[in-house]
Amino acid sequence: MAGISLVAGLAPAAASAIDGPAPAGPVSATGDFQDGAYIVVLKDLPLATNPGTAGSAMAKVDTTSAQAVAYADRLLALQDAVLQGVAAEPTYRYTVALNGFAVNLTAAEAAALSQRPDVASVTRSTMRQLQEGIINEPDGAPAQPDTDLSPDLLGLRGDGGVWQQLGGPMEAGAGTVVGIIDSGIAYDNPSFDAAGMPAPPASWSGECETGEGEDAGDFPASACTNKLVGARYFVEGARAAGYEPAPEESVSPLDVDSHGSHVAGTAAGSQVELEDTGGNTYNIAGMVPGAHVAAYKVCYDFGCHPDDSIAAVDAALADGVDVLNFSVSGDPTTFEDPVDLAFKNAAAAGVFSAASAGNSAEDGVPVAHLGPWQTTVGASTHRAEDGPVPSIGSFSGRGPVDVAPDEQTILKPDIGAPGINVLAAAASDGGPNWGYLTGTSMSSPHIAGLAALIHGEYPEWSPMAIKSAMQTSTIDYANAESNQAIVGGTGFVEPRSFLAPGLVFDSTEADWDAFLADPTMGYELNAAYVSVPALGTEPTTLTRTVTNPGGADATFEASFAGPDTLSVTVEPASVTVPAGGSAELTITVANTGADTDVWQEGDLSWTSGETVVEIPVLARGEVADDDPDPEPDPMVERVFGEDRYDTAAEIAALYPAIETVYVASGTGFADAMSGSPAASQGLVPQMMTTPEGDPAPVLLTKNDRLPNATAASLETLDPTNIVILGGEGAVDGDVEAELAAYGEVSRVEGTDRYETSANLAIMFGEDVDTVYLASGADAAYADALTGAARAGSETAPVLLTRPDMVPAATAEALATLNPDNLIVLGGEGAVSDVVYTAVQADDRIAGANRYETAVAISQEHEPDVEIVHIASGRDFPDALAGSALAGTQDVPVLLTKPDQLPSATLAELERLSPERVVILGGTNAVSQDVEDRLNEEYPGWVG
């Protein structure tokens, strides 16, 4: 019997009352970096998903075998290669949940790493917060119903309850390990008593860390028992970012905030009877009292640093957890937050993860943790005295997910669970060691614990099968708002039904990777819902694969209930799924009369006897066209190859006739930034123009080898002259020798990029009217390349300058050329006012960023231009080859983000009303999403 103080809530650390602002998402644009802490993810697979070492629902990630050690060493060697260009030592090396590292970078280092072909992402680390809040009770009256008896209200405890069906509370989920990534744990709280607990599974390899310095005694080695089987702490990421725990904190696994203990107790706390000062008793327990707990402390008085969170996931997978809970805020604007990607690889390795949906819906902050591989949980009320009557709290994070409208194919939150006034363990510090907390932090561990219960019963089920079983067996909420899928997910969790779900919708890492490659097609993900945010005039058809996890064949009949303006049909309407087998279903969705910007929602069900499998269907978009043979809309074009070299060759093939070809480095592009205007005019050193004056395409090469695509293009083009841009550091002598087989080779070079640009400019002669000046810094390459198209059409050179000083070679070239007009390209961050004044510039063409600068450069063109070229603003090669062509054609080059069309670019396209729109590069450079968006708008521009 333990003492209890019934209070509105536990006083949390000052910085952890609610979730913080949205952190920065993945960054790959050269100009978007700042000095600071970053997470760098490499493209090679980590141990969790590498075929030779990957985990699964039935096996843990292999981290100790000779093969695993060798592979980990290989990953570290790959990381070493990337780190050679970085001054700081890495804070963490990740090899299990991610292949990458956390490190402090300068803006220039971050930009350089983002351009490496072996780097998947370079993401700024931003502090996150715990997701629990305090309910303030006016006049002493309860603000919300209590949820102190979750096991009873969820049907777990008592005669006929789920625990009893599974052999009792200590047998349900027995042998599973629930990992809690949070603020640590109060190891001496009775919720973590080891009485009656067996030893952890043989596969468990976790540790019990005791802390550092004066805090080493805060968490004795004896704190770990058969209940609390592991405890670790991570703080170096926060320290590297300039944070230091307060004196009252403990740099150990010890919880001084109460959050981590409360979460751990809610998920897997032992059964405990409490008594308040009035003699009232309360029987509390986690969802799986017989499960083991492992605590991973990443949250301190200042918050929770992403670098530390990823390190915790890395360690948890190596230790051998079965389930993870993460009640910490996330980035609500991206599917590829590195922390969430670590959980993606955990799910691929067979580890279920629950995450909190966020607590700031009332402040306009959307739902967090968007990955379909996670189960994101909303917080609900329910009344102890009346039985379950749940409704989602007004603070609970809700959708739709905050991404581009046509990427809203993912439903979040996934599900709801108790999260209002939850009674569970606390860090006592001399006071009561129990209390009430409210937030999605409290709802998430309910789902984590219940997932452990399912895993204990069906260890062969994948994390997504467990998620699906919970989602399709939910009950409705008490009000219409909560029953909207973007508010309450698929419904309120119902353990009495999820062990016999009838059908499950499973998915794997390959499915998630396909989704990440094109989120606009995410409605094809095999999930327990359908979300089609951009219906066309033709019905949208998608597939679902259903699996029967039961022991007998079953026949299911499909039906749909929804508004008259939403048509949803299923083929086949009746399907028999064998025991342990699967069936593929086709679902067709169409808008038959609603406004195109309105979300419509209905429920699609499959019924077999008493079993009902229900999923929500959400859709928005155009009304279906009754015309079976509509006139096809004009489509944008795309010029691309298998890689940048092949793309440049394809662009070169568009030239009507050539005498000269320019060849530039496809990896070190600085020398080529100012080459496009000269190529547009076909200038050749010592000759000034080609014999015919024909424009020259730009082909790309590797530094030490001529790519096959480039060689084949040269064979077809059969040039007389070949001009290499840059010195041997960019294009070495071996390549020059190879090029000699195709034409007479000359080279324009200098001691650096600035002298190279000066020598290119001098080739224009001394009577040029206009000279453009752009930054030669790597971070500002886009201004030079898009400006080169305009310069090429005007027979004007582009000179390069340092952002804050004029290089001697540039100054000498300006003195020689003596132009009537000197125009600076880019804003003050690219070319400072000091430089502008020093060169006596006449004008500046700039926007707020590279996309708007490209638009400003394009403004010289009148509407109804013949062609507009669209290139990636985050990767230079396609824009480099394209700007020379655009200069020849006297048309603009506009820039886009790889996966989203900037509003400024779209507005300029609407102004220009081009007859043709040509995308330069493949879908890795400019995604299908952007192409679809262009196709959507393009018909309105033509004619």
N, C-alpha and C positions, 0 to 999 in steps of 0.2 A: 504494500500500500504506500503510495507516494503522495506528498502534498501537492495541491494545485491552487493556483490563483486564477480565477476566471476573469480575464481582462479582454478588452476589445482587441488587443493585438500586442505582439511583442515589439519592443522598441528596437528597430534595426539600426545598423550603422548608418551614419548620415548620408552616405553616398549610395545606399542601396534600397531606398524606399520604392522607387519605380524604375522602369527601364529608361535608358538614356536616349539621346538623339540617334538617328540613323548613322552608322559608321560608313566610311568610304568603302565602295565596292571594288571589284577587280579593275585594275587600270592597265592599259597597254598603250595609250596615246603618249607619244614622246613628250608633249608639252604639258602634261597634266600632273607632273611629279613635284614633290617638295622634299626637303630633307626630313628624315624621320625613320621610324621603325616600319619595317616591311616584312611580309611573308612572301617568299619566293617559292613557287611550286614548279618542279621540273616535269617534263612530259613522260619520262619513264615510270612504269608502274611501281608502287610501293609493295612491301611484303604482303600486305593485306589482300592485294588483287593480282599479284604476279602468279601466273599459273602454277609454278613449282612450289609456292609457299602460301598460297591463299587459304583463308579460312572458309568455313561454311556453317550451316546450322548444326551439323553433326560433328564438326571438328574445329579446333582453334587455329588461329594464324600460327604458322610455323616460324618461330624466330630463333630456334636453338640448333637445328640440324646443321650439318656441314654445308648443305646446299643453301640454307637460309643465311648462314654467316657469310658465305661467299657472295651471295646476292646483295646482302646489306653492305659489304665492303665495296661492291661495284657501285652501288648508289652513292656511297660516300665519296668515291673517286669522281663520279660525275659531278657531285656537288662541289668538290674541290676545284674542278675545272671552271665552274661558273664563278666561284668565289675568288679566283685569281685577280679579277678586276675590281675587287672590293677592298677598301682599306680596313674596315672594322671586322672583328672576329664575330662569327655567328653566335647568337644567343642560344639557339637550339638547332640541332640537326634532327630532321624527321625522316624515318625510314619505314615505319609500320603503317600508320594511317595515311600519311602523305609522303611523297618523295620531295623533300625541299628543306628549307631552313628559314629561321627568323633572324633578321640582321638589321642593324641601323645603316641606312644608305643616304648618300647625298642625292639630290635630285638628278644629277648627271649620271650617277651610278645606277639609279633605278631605271632611268630612261634607257641606258645602254643594255641592262639586263633584259628589259622588256623586248628588245629587238633580237635577242638570241633565239635561234631556231629550236634549242633544247629547253627553253623556258616556256612553261604554259601560262603563268600569270605572275604579276608583281603587284601585290596589294598592300596598301597602307594599313597598318594596324591601328585601330582606334579602340579606346577603352569601352567595355561593355558593362552592364549593370545587372544585378539580381532582379528578378521580376516578381516581387511581392510588395504588397502595400498594407496600409493600416486602415481598418474601418473605424472611423470616428463616430461614436454613438451619441447622438444628441440627447441631452437630458437623461442619460443613463438608460435609455430604451434601446433594445437591439436594433441595429440598422439593417441587418440581414438575418435570415434564419441560420442557425448553427448547423454545422455538418460534423459534429463530433463522433457520430456513430456510422461512419461510412461503411464499415464491413456489414452492418445489418441492412442499411438502406440499399446497398448494392447486391444484396442477396448472397453474400459470402458466408455469413455466420449463421449458426442455428440449425435446427432439424431441417433436413432437405436442402440446406444451402450448398453452394458450390464447394466450399471446403470439405464438407462432409461427403459429397459425391466423389471427391478426389482422395479420400482417406483420412481427412482431418486437417486442421489448420497447419500442423507441422509437416504434413505430407504434401499439401498443395504447393507446387513450385519447389519442392525440396531438391537440393543439389544445384540450384541455379545461383549465380552470383550477379547481384544488381550493383552496377557501378554508379556512384553519385558524383558528378563533377560540379562542385559547388564551393561553399565557404568552409569546408571541413566538417568535423563531426565531434560531438560531445560523447566521447567513448564510454563515459561512466553513467550515461543516462540509462535508466531501466529498459528503455525501448530497444537497447542493443545488448541486453542480457543474453548470455550464451547458454542458459539452462535448457537442456534437452536438444541442443543443436549438435548434429554430427560434424565430423571433420569436413573441411572443404573438399571438393572433388580433386581427384589425383592430378587432373590437368591444370589446377590452379597454381600459379607461380608468382603471386603478388607479394609485396613486402610491406613491412610496418616501419615507416620512417619516424624518427623521434624529434626532428627539428634541428635548428642551428643556433649556435651561440648561446645566449642566455635563455632562449626558448627551448633548448634541447630537453629540458626536464618537463616541459608541458605535456608531452605525449610519450609516456614510457613504452618500452618495447612490449610490456605485458598488456598494453591496451588492446592489442589484436588478439582475438579469440576465435572460437569456431563460428561466432556470429559476425563479428567485425574482422573479416579475414585479410584485409589490406587497407593501408592508409598511406597516402603520399601527398606531397605538397609541391607546388610549382609557383615560382615568383620571379624568376630571372627575366622573363619577358617584360613584366611591369617595371622592374628595376632598370632594364636597358632603355626603357622609354622615359625614365626620369622619376618614377614613383618609388616610394619607400614606405613600407607598412608603419603605421603609427605605433607608439610605444605600447599602447594597450592591446595591440594586435599580437598574434602569436605566429612566428614564422615556423610553423609546424602543421601537421594535419589537424590540430585542435581548432574547433569552431568556437569563436567568441561572439559571433553575430546571431546565432540561432537558426539562420536560414538553412544551412546545410543539414543540421540535425533534424529540423522539422521536415525537410524534404525526404531525407533518408528514412525517418520514422514513418512517414506517410506511405512510402513505397514498400518497405519491408520490415517495419518495426515489429518487435515481439509484442505479444498480448500483455497489457498492463492494466491493472485496476487502479483508478485514481479516486481521491476523495477531496472535495472542496471544504472550505472552512465551515460550511453549513451542514456538513455530513452527507451531502449528495455524492453518489458514486458514478464513475464513468469508466467504461471498458473500451479502451482504445487499442488499435492494432493496425499494422500496415496491411497492404493488400496480400502480401505473401509472408506471413510471420516465420515460416520455415526456411526462407531463402537467406543466403549469406549476403553481407553488405561489404562493399569496398568503397572507400572515400578518397576522392581526388580533389584536394584543395587548390583552387585557382582564384578565388575571390577574397579580397581583403577590404579594408575600410575604404579604399579608393575605387574599388570596382573589380572587374575581371578582365585581364588582358588576353586578347585572342591568341598571342604566341604561347601563353601558358595553357590555354584551353586545348590547343592542338597537341601540345606536349602531353597533356593528360589523356587525350584520346589515344595517342600513340602508346602510352604506357598501359592503358586499360586493355587494349587489344593484345599487347604482349603478355599481360598478366592472365588473361583468359576470362574476361567478363562475358556474360550472356546478354545482358541488357544494360543500357546506359540512360541516365536521365540528365537533361541539361536545362535547368530553369534559369537561364541567363539570356539577356537580350541579344538580338542578332540584327543583321542588315536586312531591312524589309524591301530592298530595291533590286536585289539580284539573286539569281539561282546559284551563283558561283562564289559566294563568300567562302574563303578558305576553311573556316571552322566548319561550316556546313558540308564542305567537300570531304573533310576528314570523317564526318559522320556518314557520308555517302560510301566511302571505302569500308567503314565499319559495317554498314548494312550489307555490302557485297561480301564481306567476310562472315556473315551470319549473325551479326550483333544488332538487335533491335534498339532503336533510340527514340525516346520521347523528348519533346522540346516544348517550351512555353510559347504561347501565341503572342505575348506582349500585353502590357497593362495600360497603354496610352491611347486607346481608341477614342476616348472623349477629347483628346488633344489633337486628333487627326492623324495619329501615327498608325499606319496599317499593320497588318499581321506580319510577324517575322518568321524566320526559318521556313523558307519556301521550297526546299528540296522535296521532291516526291518520295525520296527514300527515308525521310523522317516522318514521325507522327506528331503533328503540331496540335496542341491541345488548348481549347478554350476553357474558361472558368465559369462554372455554373453554381447556382444556389439549389438547395432542396430542403424541405422541412422534415425535421426529425419526427414530429408527432403525427404527420399525415401520410407518411410514405413518400416515395419519390414524386415530386412535382417540380422538375428542374426548369430554370431559365438562365440564360447567359447573362453574366454581369455586364453592366454598361461600359466598364473599363476594358473588357476583354478584347484583345486584338482581333480584328476581323478583316475580311477581304472586300473586294477582290484584290488579288496580289498586285503590288505596286510596280508593275513592269509595263512595257509597251502594250497598248490595248489588244493587239492581235496576238500577244504572247500570254494572255490571261487564260491559259488552258489548264492551269493547275488550281485545284480547289484547296484553299486554306482558310480557316483551320480545318483539320481533318475530322475532329471529334470533340465532344465536350465531356467534362468530368467535374466532380466537386472541387470548388476553388474559393468558396466564400466562407469565412470564419471556420477554417479547418483546425481542429485541435490535434496537436502532435507534439513531439519532443522539442525541447529548447535547451540552450546552453545556460545552466542555472547561474553560475558565478555568485553563489550565495542566495539567490532568489529562487522562485518556482522554476522547476525544470520542465514545465508544460505551458502551452499557451496557444492562442488562436492567431492565425495569420491568414491573409486574404491575397489572392492573386493567381495568375496563371502559373506561377511557381508552384502553387499548391495542387493545381489540377494535373499538371504534367506527371508528377510521381505516382498519382493514382493509375495512370495509363502505363507507366513503366512497370509498376508492380504487377498489374494485371497481365502485362505481356510476359513477365516471368512466370506467372501462374500457367499461362497457355504453353509456354516453352517447356515447363516441367512436364506437362501432360503430353505434348506433341513435340518432342525435341527435333523431329525431322522437318517441322514447318519452318519456312524461311521467314525473315522479319516482315516481308510484304504479305505473306499469307496470314501471319498473326494480325497485322494491321487491317487487312481486308476483313478477317473474321470479326474484329471489333466494329468496323465501320458498317457492315451490312446488317448487323443484328441490333442496332441501337433502338432506343425508344424516342418518341417525340418529346419536345419541350412543351412548357405550359402556355407559351404565347407565340403568336405568328412571327414576330421579329426574330426570336431565337430559332425558329424553324426555317428561316432562310439559310441556305447552305453556306453563304459567305459569312454568316454570323456564328452559327453553331455547328458547322461541318455537316457530317451525315447524320448527326443526332447525339443523344446522351448515352454514354456507354451502358451496356446491359450484360453483366457477366453471366446471368442465368441463361443466355442464349448463345453466347459467342463460342462455346465449346463444340456446338453442332451447327455451324454456319450454313450448311447445305452446299454452297459454292464459294470458292475464293478466287480473287483476281490477283495473280502473282506477277512479279516483274523482277528483272535482274539488272546487273550493272550495264549490260549491253543496251537494254531498253533506256536506262537513264542517260547513257552517253548519246544515244540517238536523240533523245529529248533535248539535251543541252546543245546539240549541234543545230537544232531548229525548233525552238520553243513554240513557234506558231503552229507546229504540227503535234503539239503535246496532247491533243485530244486523242491521239492514237496510242498514248501510253496505256498500258493495261492496268488501269486504276479502277477503284470502286466508286466511280462517278464519271460523268461526261461533262466537259466544259468546252463549248465551241464559241469563242468570242467574236468570230468574224465570218458569219454565214454569208455565202454568196447567193446569187440568183438561182444557182443550181443547188439541190439538196446536198448536204455534206454526209458522206458515207464513211464510217469508221468501223473498226473491228474490236472485239473483246474476246479473250480466251478465258473460259471459265474452267476451273478444276474442281472435281468432286473429291473432297478429302475423306468422305465417309466410307463405310465398309460395304455398301450395297449400291447397285445401279439406281439412278433416280431420274425421273422425267420431270422437267420444269416447263411451265407455261408462262409466256411473257405477256405483260400488260403494261400500259402506260396511263398515268393519271396526271393531267396538267391542263393548262389553258387551251382554249380552242385554237388559238393562233400559233401554237407550237405543235408540229407534227413529229412524232417519234415512232418509228416502226422497227421491228426486229425480225431478222431472218436467220434461222427458222424460228417461227413463233413458238414451236414446241420442240424441245431438245432433250434427248436422253443422254446422260453423261455417266459412263461406267465408273464403278468404284475405283478411285485412284487415277481415273482418266480425265481427259480434257476435251472440250469442244470449242470450236470457233464460231462466234456469232457476228452478224453484220447489223449495225445500227445506223439508221438513216434519220437525219435531223433536218428540219426545214422550218423557216418562219413563214406562216401562211397569212399574216396580216397585222402583226404588231409593228410599232415604230422601230426603225432599224437600230436606234441607240438604246433600246430598253432590254435589260436582261429578262429573259423568261425562264421559269423553273417549273419542273414537274418531277415525278418519281417513276422510275422504271423498275418493275418488279418481276421476279421469276418465282413461281409458286409450285411447290411439290408437297401435297398433303398439308400438314401444319407448318411446314417450313416456308418462310418467305425471305427471299434475298432481294433487298431493295437498295437502289442507288439513285442519287439525284442526277438530273440532267439540267444543265444550264446552257442557254444559247442566246446569242444576240447577233443581229446583222440584217442583211437585205431580205426582202420578201421574195419568196421563190417565184421564178418566172414561169408562166404557163407556156411560153413559146418553146417548143421542143428543139428548134433549130435557130437559136438567136445568132445574129451577126457577130462574129468574134471581135472583141475589142482589139485595138492596136496594142502591141506588146513592146516593151523595151527590149533592147538587144544586149547581148553580153559577149565580150571578146575575152577569151581566157584560154589558158593551157593547163597542163598538169602541175606546173609550178611557175615561179616568176620568170624563169628563162623561156619557157614555152609560151607564156603570156606575151612577153616582149616580142617573140617571133611571130605570134599571131597578129599583134598590132602592126609589125613591120610589113606583113603581107597585105595590109590595107593601102599601102602607098602605091600610087599609079605607076610611077617609074622612078628609078633611083640610079644615081651614079656613085653616091657615097653612103657609107654606113658608119655610125658612131658606135663604139663599144665601151661600156662602163661596167664597173663592179656591181654585182647584184647583192653584195653584202656590205661593203664599205662605200657608202654612196655620196660622201661629202664632195668629192671631186666632180661628181656628175650633176650636183644640184644646179649649177649655172650653165650646164651644157646644152639644155634643150633649145634656147634661142638660136645658138649657132647651128644646131642640127636642123632647125626649122628652115634656115637659110642655106643649108648644105655647104657651109664654110669649111675650107680645108686649109691647114697651115701652109703658108707660103703661096697659096693660090687664091686665097680669099673666097672664091666661089668655085663650085664644080663647073666643068665645061658647059653643062646645060643649065646650071643654076637650079637644079632639082633639089628639093628638100631631102634630108637624110633621116632615116629611122634610127632609133636608139635600141641596140641589142645589149643584153646583159651577159656577163660571164662570171665564173668563179675566179678567185684570185690566182689560182695556180693551174686551172684546167678549163678548157673550153667545153661547156655543156653540149650534149648531143643535139638538143633543140636549137642552140645557137649555130652550131656547125651546119645543121641541115638548112637553116634559114639563109646562111651565107651562100650555101651551094645554090639555093633557088634564086636569091637576089642577084648574085653574080656582080658584086660592086667593082668599080674601078679603084676607089679609094676607101681605106678603112682608117678612121681616126679613133685612137684610144684616148679616153679621158682619164687623166691622173697618172701618177708615177707608178713605179714598180711595186710600191706598197699596196696599191689598189689592184693593178693588173700586171702580173710579173712577166719576166722575159720569156718564160716557156709559152705563155698564152700568146705573146707577141709573135713568137716564132710560128705557132700554129696558124695565126691569122694571116701570116705572109703567104700562105698557100691560096688565099682567096682574093687578094688584091694588094695594092701598094699601101703599106702601113706607115702612118705618122702618129705622133703622140703630142697631145697638149698637156703639159704638166707644170708644176711649180714645186717649191719646197714645202708648200702646204696648200690647203684648199683655197686660201685667199689669193695666193699667187697664181694658182691654176685658173681661178675665175678671172683674174686680171689678164692673163695671157689669152683666154677665150675672148674677152671683151675687145682686146687690141685687134683681133682678127676682123672686127667689124669696120675697121678703118677710122679715120679721125673726123669724119663728117657726120657722125650719128647725131640725131636730134635729141634723143632721150636715152637716159641710162637709168636702170632700176637697181636699187641697192637693198639687199636682203641679209638677214642674219645667217652666218655660216655655222651657228651652233647646232648641234645634233637635234636639240629639242625644238628647233624652229624650222626644220627642213621643209615643212609643208608650204610656208609662205614663198620660199624660193621656187618650188616646183609649180605651184599654181600660178605664180606671177610669171614664170617662164613662158607659159602659153600666151599670155598677153604680150610679153616682150617679143616673142618670136613672130607674132603677127604684125608687130610694128617695126621689125628689123632693128630691135634694140637689145643690147646686152644686159645681163644681170651680173652685177658685182656682189661679192660677199664681204661682210664686215663682222668684226667681233661686236657683241652687244653693247660694250661700253667704251670701245676705242676703235679707231680706224687703222687697220694694218697698213704698213708702209706700201706694200704692193698695190693695195686698193687705192690709196692716195695718189700714187704715181700714175695708175691707169686713168683715174679721173682727170688728172692734170693733162694727160696726153689726149684723151677723148674730148675734153672741154665741152660737155653737152649743154644744149640750151635748157633742158629740163632734167632735173635729178629727182627721182621719185623713190621714196622709201616704202618698202613693203613690210607690213606687220606693225604691231603696236609697240609701246615703249618697253615692254618686257622683252621684245625681240631685238629692237634697235632703239637704243636710249635717245633721249633728247640731246644728250651731250654729243653723240655721234651725228644726229640730225643737224645740229648747229655747226659742228666742225666741218661737215662736207657742204654746208650752205645748200641744203636740200630745198626743193621748191614745193614739195607736197608729200603727204603720207597717205597710203591706202591701207586701212587697218579695220579690223573688227575686234570684238571682245575675245575671240578665240580663232583657231585656224579655220574653222568652218565659216565663220562670219567674215574673216579676211578674204577667203576665196570668193565669197559672195560680193564683197566690196570690189575685188578685182574684176569680177564678171560684169559689174554695172556699166562698163563701157558699151556693152552690146545692147542693141535695141531688141524689143520683143520679136517673136517669130524667127528666132535663129534656126539655122538648118539642123545643127547637132549640138547637144550638150553631152560632154563626157563626165561620168561619175566614177570617182576613184576613192579608195580608202584613205581616210585622214590619219590612219594609225600604222600604215605600212607604206614605205616609199616606192618600191620597184614599179608597181603598176602606174602610179602617178608620174614617175620619171619617164617611162616609155610613152605614156599618153600625152604628156604636156608638149612633147615635140610634135606629135601628130596634130594636136589641137592648134598649136601655133601655125602649122602649115595650113590648116583649114580655116583659120581665123575664127575659132569658136572657143568657148570657155571650158575649163575643167572645174567642176565643183566637187567638194569633198563630203563624205558621209562617214559616220561611225560604222564599224563592221556590222552591228546588229540593230542599229536604229538610225532612221533618217532625221538629221537635225532639223528643227523647225525653220531655221534661217535658210537652209539649203532648199527645203520644200517651197518656201515663199519665193525664192529666186527662180526656181523652176516654173512656178506659176506665172511669174512676171515674164520670163523669157518665152514661154509657150513653144518649146522646141518641136520641130517636126520629127526629130529622132532623138532618143535617149539611149546612150551606149554605156553600159557598165564595163569598167576595165578590171579584169581579174576574176578569179573564181569565188566560190561561196565562202571560203575561209577569209578572203579579203573583204568582200561585200556579200553579206548573207542573203539567203533566199527571202528572209523576212523583209529586207530592204527592197529587193527586187519586186516582191509582192506589193509592197506599199507604193512603189513607183508605178507598177501596172494598174493599181487601183486609181491613181490620179491621172495617169497618162492620157486616157481618152478625152479628158477635158481640155487638154492643151493642143491637141492636133487640129489643124484647120482653123 
